[in-house]
Amino acid sequence: MHSFDLCIIGAGPAGLLAGIIAASAGSRVILLEKNPEAGKKLLLTGKGRCNITHAASSAKEITETFGKNGRFLHSGLSRFGVAETYRFFENLGIPLKVERGNRVFPESGSAKDVRDRLLVEFSRKGGVFRMNCPVHALEASPRMVNRALLKDKSVINASRFIIATGGLSYPQTGSTGDGYRWAKALGHTINPTLPALSPVRLAEGWVCEVSGLSLKNVRLTLLVNGKETESRFGELDFTPFGISGPIGMDLSRNIGHALNRQQKTELKLDLKPALDFKSLDRRILRELNAAGSKPISAVLETLMPKKLIPPFARLCSLSLEQKSATLTKEKRLELSRLLKAISLKPLSLLGFKWSLITSGGVSLDEVDPRTMASKLTENLYFAGEILDLDAPTGGYNLQACWTTGYIAGISAAA
Ligand SMILES: Cc1cc2nc3c(=O)[nH]c(=O)nc-3n(C[C@H](O)[C@H](O)[C@H](O)COP(=O)(O)OP(=O)(O)OC[C@H]3O[C@@H](n4cnc5c(N)ncnc54)[C@H](O)[C@@H]3O)c2cc1C
């Protein structure tokens, strides 16, 4: 008899959840993690605050964000969807709250709380956690995994195995695509992997001046060959080389496609999406008149963060010292136009190193959506980002980890 019923490789969100569920069901579980700690990537989620799920009104709302592959999650979400995720974390002592855009976070605002509570719960249920334990390969006979071979040449025997090693993004957190290699060796198809939810490098040199600035409630629109193709409202961050933040990252997939096809690619940033051009221009006229002899910089301060004023003024050739009331109509219209549409030119996406997730991965055709079991290898299961599932920002990607982790854990324990 094996000393473990179940061996889970990868202590990220998917592996941790699968471990808790299987151990709760009475399985003897070992969780192997190559890092000196669990959930290194989980600690970074939501800028350290962990956007744990999305307060969606239906399972369909979640599945649709994953595109056509989202159908795979349908059955899993009916057993462990958003409501069950809420209950699970609240029972763990992690109350949740809904924020702007229906993003759900722990009330404590701490991803570390989430990681620590998951780990404590896993041990409380009798699971064995082994860190600093990189798995090198899976040894298999036809249609069966026999054991996990560790880098230090030791072996772990178990009746069943779950691969939860994540994708290729942020390799500095441990996700280096090892699981793809093992799945491929066992006959699985690995759909081409690409960085997704990536920061975007821009041509505009001025962005480095505003690096670190985060804009809320702005709109970013992608134009390909002059045609609007996608538009997002929300939060945008500036980096030393371009943009990131939810709306920048969410557009990155189509920006990448357009750049790869060498199409003309442009972004328009609307700093005042709540106002149409005419209303905005009227407001600016009022403010310029009210400001009278004060410098234009005083008016700009009411319209944008201070850090953005110098590059903005340069873009529309405004002298910040000029008296507000002396601005010509032409210049005022130019200012209003720029507030509604700052043009940005994407050059490239940052690669896996800085992309939040990986698109592509283990083909869903070869995994049973009701159990997460491999259709090719009897005692093998998959959970989390290793599967060919990816969604925009908003808590969807972690929800896919909780859902597939739960299903894999409960099925492997059965
Ligand atoms: C900066 C950042 C912020 C993010 N924010 C959010 C957010 O707020 N909300 C959201 O929904 N999603 C977010 N994501 C995406 C989310 O973190 C991932 O989708 C999720 O972590 C994937 O979980 P996983 O368990 O499948 O894999 P991972 O989290 O990648 O975990 C896999 C684990 O397996 C281990 N491992 C790999 N190979 C081996 C091996 N050979 N032997 C042993 N162990 C191994 C790794 O060390 C790692 O700990 C964010 C991602 C990043 C990078």
The ligand as a Gaussian input file, in Angstrom:
#p B3LYP/6-31G(d) Opt

LIG

0 1
 C        1.194000      39.754000     -10.034000
 C       -0.036000      38.885000     -10.220000
 C       -1.248000      39.338000      -9.721000
 C       -2.393000      38.549000      -9.914000
 N       -3.574000      38.976000      -9.349000
 C       -4.694000      38.218000      -9.486000
 C       -5.916000      38.597000      -8.841000
 O       -5.946000      39.553000      -8.036000
 N       -7.017000      37.830000      -9.073000
 C       -6.994000      36.732000      -9.880000
 O       -8.038000      36.095000     -10.087000
 N       -5.834000      36.305000     -10.452000
 C       -4.686000      37.015000     -10.270000
 N       -3.503000      36.570000     -10.824000
 C       -3.492000      35.255000     -11.495000
 C       -3.400000      34.138000     -10.435000
 O       -2.418000      34.452000      -9.472000
 C       -3.070000      32.784000     -11.072000
 O       -4.064000      32.501000     -12.014000
 C       -2.999000      31.683000     -10.009000
 O       -1.981000      31.923000      -9.067000
 C       -2.758000      30.302000     -10.646000
 O       -2.782000      29.363000      -9.603000
 P       -2.199000      27.896000      -9.740000
 O       -2.377000      27.262000      -8.408000
 O       -2.778000      27.235000     -10.922000
 O       -0.666000      28.090000     -10.061000
 P        0.497000      28.950000      -9.339000
 O       -0.060000      30.010000      -8.488000
 O        1.401000      29.314000     -10.434000
 O        1.161000      27.880000      -8.385000
 C        1.866000      26.770000      -8.886000
 C        2.828000      26.292000      -7.819000
 O        3.472000      25.113000      -8.293000
 C        4.823000      25.149000      -7.895000
 N        5.613000      24.301000      -8.792000
 C        5.855000      24.506000     -10.099000
 N        6.648000      23.531000     -10.595000
 C        6.924000      22.705000      -9.556000
 C        7.714000      21.546000      -9.435000
 N        8.434000      21.052000     -10.451000
 N        7.782000      20.918000      -8.218000
 C        7.104000      21.418000      -7.150000
 N        6.358000      22.532000      -7.218000
 C        6.256000      23.187000      -8.403000
 C        5.193000      26.623000      -8.016000
 O        6.348000      26.940000      -7.259000
 C        3.921000      27.299000      -7.517000
 O        3.978000      27.547000      -6.122000
 C       -2.345000      37.324000     -10.640000
 C       -1.104000      36.896000     -11.128000
 C        0.033000      37.657000     -10.925000
 C        1.356000      37.165000     -11.452000

